[in-house]
Amino acid sequence: MNSLSKHLFTVIISIVTVAGCIYAGNVEMNDDILSGMSFEKYQYIHDRIGDRATSSDVVKEYLRNRQFYDSIAY
């Protein structure tokens, strides 16, 4: 393996590692938010944004309108 290949391999591994860390952090943040959310609140948000909404979509909507969703009695 020549010097260019080694450097290229190092760059690719670094990019993959950083991308994995970012993805893992995002998943962990979503899990933390969802674990603190009641099922009724989750279901209400999910139903508002549509049947095909993912858990990530629910978290994004909740974070955009946190005051509103926290003020509703479920």
Secondary structure as UniProt FT lines:
FT   HELIX           3..35
FT   HELIX           39..49
FT   TURN            51..52
FT   HELIX           55..64
FT   HELIX           66..71
//
